[in-house]
Amino acid sequence: MKAAGAGSSDLWKLPVEQLRIIEGFNIRVHNDAYQAKIDEYAESLF
């Protein structure tokens, strides 16, 4: 990247129009399925 005149921070900068959302990829999305799994784990501790 240095030969191209770019630094490491340049690797992750994209125009907003190029961003895509991959359905189901982000496990931090707090939906009903997420909460059900949290509840399942919590119940298994007792």
PDB file of N, H, CA, C and O in Angstrom:
ATOM      1  N   MET A   1       0.825  -1.189   0.000  1.00  0.00           N
ATOM      2  CA  MET A   1       0.000   0.000   0.000  1.00  0.00           C
ATOM      3  C   MET A   1       0.871   1.255   0.000  1.00  0.00           C
ATOM      4  O   MET A   1       0.504   2.272  -0.589  1.00  0.00           O
ATOM      5  N   LYS A   2       2.021   1.178   0.660  1.00  0.00           N
ATOM      6  H   LYS A   2       2.319   0.352   1.138  1.00  0.00           H
ATOM      7  CA  LYS A   2       2.885   2.357   0.684  1.00  0.00           C
ATOM      8  C   LYS A   2       3.370   2.713  -0.717  1.00  0.00           C
ATOM      9  O   LYS A   2       3.499   3.889  -1.057  1.00  0.00           O
ATOM     10  N   ALA A   3       3.638   1.682  -1.532  1.00  0.00           N
ATOM     11  H   ALA A   3       3.532   0.727  -1.256  1.00  0.00           H
ATOM     12  CA  ALA A   3       4.080   1.930  -2.903  1.00  0.00           C
ATOM     13  C   ALA A   3       2.993   2.643  -3.710  1.00  0.00           C
ATOM     14  O   ALA A   3       3.293   3.381  -4.648  1.00  0.00           O
ATOM     15  N   ALA A   4       1.737   2.421  -3.342  1.00  0.00           N
ATOM     16  H   ALA A   4       1.493   1.822  -2.580  1.00  0.00           H
ATOM     17  CA  ALA A   4       0.615   3.072  -4.034  1.00  0.00           C
ATOM     18  C   ALA A   4       0.301   4.434  -3.431  1.00  0.00           C
ATOM     19  O   ALA A   4      -0.568   5.154  -3.921  1.00  0.00           O
ATOM     20  N   GLY A   5       1.020   4.783  -2.356  1.00  0.00           N
ATOM     21  H   GLY A   5       1.726   4.198  -1.957  1.00  0.00           H
ATOM     22  CA  GLY A   5       0.793   6.071  -1.708  1.00  0.00           C
ATOM     23  C   GLY A   5      -0.379   6.076  -0.748  1.00  0.00           C
ATOM     24  O   GLY A   5      -0.957   7.128  -0.475  1.00  0.00           O
ATOM     25  N   ALA A   6      -0.734   4.905  -0.233  1.00  0.00           N
ATOM     26  H   ALA A   6      -0.264   4.051  -0.455  1.00  0.00           H
ATOM     27  CA  ALA A   6      -1.875   4.798   0.681  1.00  0.00           C
ATOM     28  C   ALA A   6      -1.410   4.239   2.013  1.00  0.00           C
ATOM     29  O   ALA A   6      -0.433   3.494   2.078  1.00  0.00           O
ATOM     30  N   GLY A   7      -2.121   4.606   3.079  1.00  0.00           N
ATOM     31  H   GLY A   7      -2.914   5.212   3.026  1.00  0.00           H
ATOM     32  CA  GLY A   7      -1.839   4.069   4.403  1.00  0.00           C
ATOM     33  C   GLY A   7      -2.904   3.069   4.791  1.00  0.00           C
ATOM     34  O   GLY A   7      -3.862   2.856   4.047  1.00  0.00           O
ATOM     35  N   SER A   8      -2.746   2.454   5.950  1.00  0.00           N
ATOM     36  H   SER A   8      -1.968   2.627   6.554  1.00  0.00           H
ATOM     37  CA  SER A   8      -3.692   1.420   6.374  1.00  0.00           C
ATOM     38  C   SER A   8      -5.099   1.971   6.564  1.00  0.00           C
ATOM     39  O   SER A   8      -6.076   1.254   6.347  1.00  0.00           O
ATOM     40  N   SER A   9      -5.218   3.234   6.966  1.00  0.00           N
ATOM     41  H   SER A   9      -4.424   3.817   7.142  1.00  0.00           H
ATOM     42  CA  SER A   9      -6.565   3.786   7.169  1.00  0.00           C
ATOM     43  C   SER A   9      -7.311   3.947   5.847  1.00  0.00           C
ATOM     44  O   SER A   9      -8.540   4.011   5.840  1.00  0.00           O
ATOM     45  N   ASP A  10      -6.595   4.013   4.739  1.00  0.00           N
ATOM     46  H   ASP A  10      -5.596   3.962   4.745  1.00  0.00           H
ATOM     47  CA  ASP A  10      -7.239   4.150   3.432  1.00  0.00           C
ATOM     48  C   ASP A  10      -7.902   2.859   2.976  1.00  0.00           C
ATOM     49  O   ASP A  10      -8.733   2.884   2.068  1.00  0.00           O
ATOM     50  N   LEU A  11      -7.553   1.735   3.584  1.00  0.00           N
ATOM     51  H   LEU A  11      -6.877   1.715   4.321  1.00  0.00           H
ATOM     52  CA  LEU A  11      -8.105   0.451   3.159  1.00  0.00           C
ATOM     53  C   LEU A  11      -9.593   0.322   3.446  1.00  0.00           C
ATOM     54  O   LEU A  11     -10.283  -0.421   2.748  1.00  0.00           O
ATOM     55  N   TRP A  12     -10.104   1.018   4.446  1.00  0.00           N
ATOM     56  H   TRP A  12      -9.544   1.622   5.013  1.00  0.00           H
ATOM     57  CA  TRP A  12     -11.464   0.816   4.907  1.00  0.00           C
ATOM     58  C   TRP A  12     -12.396   1.982   4.582  1.00  0.00           C
ATOM     59  O   TRP A  12     -13.549   1.978   5.015  1.00  0.00           O
ATOM     60  N   LYS A  13     -11.937   2.960   3.846  1.00  0.00           N
ATOM     61  H   LYS A  13     -11.001   2.963   3.494  1.00  0.00           H
ATOM     62  CA  LYS A  13     -12.768   4.114   3.521  1.00  0.00           C
ATOM     63  C   LYS A  13     -13.484   3.870   2.196  1.00  0.00           C
ATOM     64  O   LYS A  13     -12.853   3.785   1.143  1.00  0.00           O
ATOM     65  N   LEU A  14     -14.790   3.760   2.262  1.00  0.00           N
ATOM     66  H   LEU A  14     -15.303   3.829   3.118  1.00  0.00           H
ATOM     67  CA  LEU A  14     -15.614   3.541   1.076  1.00  0.00           C
ATOM     68  C   LEU A  14     -16.670   4.626   0.985  1.00  0.00           C
ATOM     69  O   LEU A  14     -17.120   5.150   2.004  1.00  0.00           O
ATOM     70  N   PRO A  15     -17.066   4.964  -0.244  1.00  0.00           N
ATOM     71  CA  PRO A  15     -18.226   5.845  -0.370  1.00  0.00           C
ATOM     72  C   PRO A  15     -19.465   5.125   0.182  1.00  0.00           C
ATOM     73  O   PRO A  15     -19.590   3.911   0.018  1.00  0.00           O
ATOM     74  N   VAL A  16     -20.359   5.837   0.817  1.00  0.00           N
ATOM     75  H   VAL A  16     -20.257   6.823   0.950  1.00  0.00           H
ATOM     76  CA  VAL A  16     -21.554   5.245   1.435  1.00  0.00           C
ATOM     77  C   VAL A  16     -22.342   4.428   0.416  1.00  0.00           C
ATOM     78  O   VAL A  16     -22.923   3.401   0.766  1.00  0.00           O
ATOM     79  N   GLU A  17     -22.367   4.867  -0.829  1.00  0.00           N
ATOM     80  H   GLU A  17     -21.895   5.701  -1.114  1.00  0.00           H
ATOM     81  CA  GLU A  17     -23.137   4.162  -1.866  1.00  0.00           C
ATOM     82  C   GLU A  17     -22.624   2.741  -2.115  1.00  0.00           C
ATOM     83  O   GLU A  17     -23.362   1.907  -2.639  1.00  0.00           O
ATOM     84  N   GLN A  18     -21.389   2.458  -1.753  1.00  0.00           N
ATOM     85  H   GLN A  18     -20.789   3.135  -1.327  1.00  0.00           H
ATOM     86  CA  GLN A  18     -20.816   1.132  -1.992  1.00  0.00           C
ATOM     87  C   GLN A  18     -21.029   0.165  -0.831  1.00  0.00           C
ATOM     88  O   GLN A  18     -20.714  -1.019  -0.954  1.00  0.00           O
ATOM     89  N   LEU A  19     -21.554   0.644   0.284  1.00  0.00           N
ATOM     90  H   LEU A  19     -21.810   1.606   0.384  1.00  0.00           H
ATOM     91  CA  LEU A  19     -21.801  -0.226   1.428  1.00  0.00           C
ATOM     92  C   LEU A  19     -23.001  -1.118   1.164  1.00  0.00           C
ATOM     93  O   LEU A  19     -24.007  -0.669   0.613  1.00  0.00           O
ATOM     94  N   ARG A  20     -22.897  -2.378   1.555  1.00  0.00           N
ATOM     95  H   ARG A  20     -22.080  -2.742   2.002  1.00  0.00           H
ATOM     96  CA  ARG A  20     -23.997  -3.327   1.407  1.00  0.00           C
ATOM     97  C   ARG A  20     -24.317  -3.925   2.770  1.00  0.00           C
ATOM     98  O   ARG A  20     -23.428  -4.114   3.600  1.00  0.00           O
ATOM     99  N   ILE A  21     -25.575  -4.217   2.987  1.00  0.00           N
ATOM    100  H   ILE A  21     -26.297  -4.064   2.312  1.00  0.00           H
ATOM    101  CA  ILE A  21     -25.994  -4.907   4.202  1.00  0.00           C
ATOM    102  C   ILE A  21     -26.194  -6.369   3.852  1.00  0.00           C
ATOM    103  O   ILE A  21     -26.967  -6.701   2.955  1.00  0.00           O
ATOM    104  N   ILE A  22     -25.494  -7.243   4.564  1.00  0.00           N
ATOM    105  H   ILE A  22     -24.865  -6.973   5.293  1.00  0.00           H
ATOM    106  CA  ILE A  22     -25.632  -8.677   4.356  1.00  0.00           C
ATOM    107  C   ILE A  22     -26.581  -9.191   5.430  1.00  0.00           C
ATOM    108  O   ILE A  22     -26.238  -9.229   6.611  1.00  0.00           O
ATOM    109  N   GLU A  23     -27.767  -9.582   5.008  1.00  0.00           N
ATOM    110  H   GLU A  23     -28.045  -9.551   4.048  1.00  0.00           H
ATOM    111  CA  GLU A  23     -28.808 -10.025   5.937  1.00  0.00           C
ATOM    112  C   GLU A  23     -28.305 -11.178   6.799  1.00  0.00           C
ATOM    113  O   GLU A  23     -27.780 -12.164   6.282  1.00  0.00           O
ATOM    114  N   GLY A  24     -28.467 -11.051   8.109  1.00  0.00           N
ATOM    115  H   GLY A  24     -28.893 -10.250   8.529  1.00  0.00           H
ATOM    116  CA  GLY A  24     -28.079 -12.093   9.042  1.00  0.00           C
ATOM    117  C   GLY A  24     -26.598 -12.114   9.393  1.00  0.00           C
ATOM    118  O   GLY A  24     -26.180 -12.954  10.191  1.00  0.00           O
ATOM    119  N   PHE A  25     -25.794 -11.226   8.830  1.00  0.00           N
ATOM    120  H   PHE A  25     -26.134 -10.544   8.182  1.00  0.00           H
ATOM    121  CA  PHE A  25     -24.348 -11.233   9.075  1.00  0.00           C
ATOM    122  C   PHE A  25     -23.989 -10.617  10.417  1.00  0.00           C
ATOM    123  O   PHE A  25     -23.116 -11.131  11.117  1.00  0.00           O
ATOM    124  N   ASN A  26     -24.639  -9.538  10.783  1.00  0.00           N
ATOM    125  H   ASN A  26     -25.348  -9.121  10.215  1.00  0.00           H
ATOM    126  CA  ASN A  26     -24.311  -8.831  12.020  1.00  0.00           C
ATOM    127  C   ASN A  26     -25.065  -9.450  13.187  1.00  0.00           C
ATOM    128  O   ASN A  26     -26.272  -9.250  13.327  1.00  0.00           O
ATOM    129  N   ILE A  27     -24.364 -10.193  14.016  1.00  0.00           N
ATOM    130  H   ILE A  27     -23.383 -10.355  13.901  1.00  0.00           H
ATOM    131  CA  ILE A  27     -25.024 -10.880  15.126  1.00  0.00           C
ATOM    132  C   ILE A  27     -25.430  -9.922  16.235  1.00  0.00           C
ATOM    133  O   ILE A  27     -26.100 -10.328  17.185  1.00  0.00           O
ATOM    134  N   ARG A  28     -25.037  -8.659  16.131  1.00  0.00           N
ATOM    135  H   ARG A  28     -24.492  -8.329  15.360  1.00  0.00           H
ATOM    136  CA  ARG A  28     -25.394  -7.683  17.155  1.00  0.00           C
ATOM    137  C   ARG A  28     -26.763  -7.059  16.924  1.00  0.00           C
ATOM    138  O   ARG A  28     -27.209  -6.230  17.718  1.00  0.00           O
ATOM    139  N   VAL A  29     -27.441  -7.453  15.832  1.00  0.00           N
ATOM    140  H   VAL A  29     -27.079  -8.126  15.187  1.00  0.00           H
ATOM    141  CA  VAL A  29     -28.777  -6.941  15.588  1.00  0.00           C
ATOM    142  C   VAL A  29     -29.710  -7.569  16.621  1.00  0.00           C
ATOM    143  O   VAL A  29     -29.846  -8.791  16.675  1.00  0.00           O
ATOM    144  N   HIS A  30     -30.338  -6.756  17.420  1.00  0.00           N
ATOM    145  H   HIS A  30     -30.227  -5.763  17.377  1.00  0.00           H
ATOM    146  CA  HIS A  30     -31.176  -7.255  18.507  1.00  0.00           C
ATOM    147  C   HIS A  30     -32.612  -7.397  18.020  1.00  0.00           C
ATOM    148  O   HIS A  30     -33.402  -6.455  18.091  1.00  0.00           O
ATOM    149  N   ASN A  31     -32.936  -8.586  17.525  1.00  0.00           N
ATOM    150  H   ASN A  31     -32.294  -9.351  17.467  1.00  0.00           H
ATOM    151  CA  ASN A  31     -34.293  -8.883  17.074  1.00  0.00           C
ATOM    152  C   ASN A  31     -34.855 -10.025  17.935  1.00  0.00           C
ATOM    153  O   ASN A  31     -34.241 -10.424  18.925  1.00  0.00           O
ATOM    154  N   ASP A  32     -36.003 -10.534  17.554  1.00  0.00           N
ATOM    155  H   ASP A  32     -36.502 -10.209  16.750  1.00  0.00           H
ATOM    156  CA  ASP A  32     -36.639 -11.597  18.345  1.00  0.00           C
ATOM    157  C   ASP A  32     -35.780 -12.863  18.406  1.00  0.00           C
ATOM    158  O   ASP A  32     -35.705 -13.509  19.451  1.00  0.00           O
ATOM    159  N   ALA A  33     -35.138 -13.217  17.298  1.00  0.00           N
ATOM    160  H   ALA A  33     -35.200 -12.693  16.449  1.00  0.00           H
ATOM    161  CA  ALA A  33     -34.301 -14.420  17.272  1.00  0.00           C
ATOM    162  C   ALA A  33     -33.094 -14.250  18.203  1.00  0.00           C
ATOM    163  O   ALA A  33     -32.700 -15.190  18.894  1.00  0.00           O
ATOM    164  N   TYR A  34     -32.527 -13.075  18.214  1.00  0.00           N
ATOM    165  H   TYR A  34     -32.848 -12.312  17.653  1.00  0.00           H
ATOM    166  CA  TYR A  34     -31.398 -12.780  19.102  1.00  0.00           C
ATOM    167  C   TYR A  34     -31.822 -12.936  20.560  1.00  0.00           C
ATOM    168  O   TYR A  34     -31.140 -13.594  21.345  1.00  0.00           O
ATOM    169  N   GLN A  35     -32.944 -12.331  20.914  1.00  0.00           N
ATOM    170  H   GLN A  35     -33.498 -11.797  20.277  1.00  0.00           H
ATOM    171  CA  GLN A  35     -33.412 -12.390  22.296  1.00  0.00           C
ATOM    172  C   GLN A  35     -33.762 -13.815  22.702  1.00  0.00           C
ATOM    173  O   GLN A  35     -33.523 -14.214  23.842  1.00  0.00           O
ATOM    174  N   ALA A  36     -34.324 -14.580  21.781  1.00  0.00           N
ATOM    175  H   ALA A  36     -34.518 -14.257  20.855  1.00  0.00           H
ATOM    176  CA  ALA A  36     -34.654 -15.974  22.084  1.00  0.00           C
ATOM    177  C   ALA A  36     -33.389 -16.776  22.397  1.00  0.00           C
ATOM    178  O   ALA A  36     -33.387 -17.613  23.300  1.00  0.00           O
ATOM    179  N   LYS A  37     -32.322 -16.520  21.653  1.00  0.00           N
ATOM    180  H   LYS A  37     -32.323 -15.841  20.919  1.00  0.00           H
ATOM    181  CA  LYS A  37     -31.070 -17.241  21.894  1.00  0.00           C
ATOM    182  C   LYS A  37     -30.459 -16.824  23.232  1.00  0.00           C
ATOM    183  O   LYS A  37     -29.927 -17.664  23.958  1.00  0.00           O
ATOM    184  N   ILE A  38     -30.531 -15.546  23.558  1.00  0.00           N
ATOM    185  H   ILE A  38     -30.963 -14.863  22.968  1.00  0.00           H
ATOM    186  CA  ILE A  38     -30.037 -15.074  24.855  1.00  0.00           C
ATOM    187  C   ILE A  38     -30.820 -15.753  25.981  1.00  0.00           C
ATOM    188  O   ILE A  38     -30.235 -16.220  26.958  1.00  0.00           O
ATOM    189  N   ASP A  39     -32.130 -15.803  25.838  1.00  0.00           N
ATOM    190  H   ASP A  39     -32.605 -15.423  25.045  1.00  0.00           H
ATOM    191  CA  ASP A  39     -32.971 -16.456  26.854  1.00  0.00           C
ATOM    192  C   ASP A  39     -32.622 -17.935  26.978  1.00  0.00           C
ATOM    193  O   ASP A  39     -32.578 -18.473  28.085  1.00  0.00           O
ATOM    194  N   GLU A  40     -32.374 -18.592  25.852  1.00  0.00           N
ATOM    195  H   GLU A  40     -32.410 -18.155  24.953  1.00  0.00           H
ATOM    196  CA  GLU A  40     -31.998 -20.015  25.858  1.00  0.00           C
ATOM    197  C   GLU A  40     -30.691 -20.220  26.629  1.00  0.00           C
ATOM    198  O   GLU A  40     -30.592 -21.135  27.447  1.00  0.00           O
ATOM    199  N   TYR A  41     -29.705 -19.386  26.376  1.00  0.00           N
ATOM    200  H   TYR A  41     -29.785 -18.643  25.712  1.00  0.00           H
ATOM    201  CA  TYR A  41     -28.432 -19.484  27.089  1.00  0.00           C
ATOM    202  C   TYR A  41     -28.619 -19.216  28.578  1.00  0.00           C
ATOM    203  O   TYR A  41     -28.038 -19.912  29.411  1.00  0.00           O
ATOM    204  N   ALA A  42     -29.414 -18.224  28.913  1.00  0.00           N
ATOM    205  H   ALA A  42     -29.886 -17.659  28.237  1.00  0.00           H
ATOM    206  CA  ALA A  42     -29.650 -17.884  30.306  1.00  0.00           C
ATOM    207  C   ALA A  42     -30.326 -19.042  31.042  1.00  0.00           C
ATOM    208  O   ALA A  42     -29.952 -19.363  32.170  1.00  0.00           O
ATOM    209  N   GLU A  43     -31.301 -19.657  30.419  1.00  0.00           N
ATOM    210  H   GLU A  43     -31.605 -19.396  29.502  1.00  0.00           H
ATOM    211  CA  GLU A  43     -31.999 -20.805  31.037  1.00  0.00           C
ATOM    212  C   GLU A  43     -31.058 -21.986  31.250  1.00  0.00           C
ATOM    213  O   GLU A  43     -31.206 -22.727  32.222  1.00  0.00           O
ATOM    214  N   SER A  44     -30.100 -22.168  30.360  1.00  0.00           N
ATOM    215  H   SER A  44     -29.980 -21.567  29.571  1.00  0.00           H
ATOM    216  CA  SER A  44     -29.189 -23.316  30.468  1.00  0.00           C
ATOM    217  C   SER A  44     -28.210 -23.150  31.635  1.00  0.00           C
ATOM    218  O   SER A  44     -27.562 -24.118  32.034  1.00  0.00           O
ATOM    219  N   LEU A  45     -28.097 -21.948  32.179  1.00  0.00           N
ATOM    220  H   LEU A  45     -28.623 -21.162  31.854  1.00  0.00           H
ATOM    221  CA  LEU A  45     -27.179 -21.715  33.285  1.00  0.00           C
ATOM    222  C   LEU A  45     -27.764 -22.167  34.623  1.00  0.00           C
ATOM    223  O   LEU A  45     -27.030 -22.313  35.600  1.00  0.00           O
ATOM    224  N   PHE A  46     -29.046 -22.385  34.674  1.00  0.00           N
ATOM    225  H   PHE A  46     -29.643 -22.266  33.880  1.00  0.00           H
ATOM    226  CA  PHE A  46     -29.688 -22.725  35.957  1.00  0.00           C
ATOM    227  C   PHE A  46     -30.002 -24.179  36.061  1.00  0.00           C
ATOM    228  O   PHE A  46     -30.541 -24.623  37.075  1.00  0.00           O
TER     229      PHE A  46
END
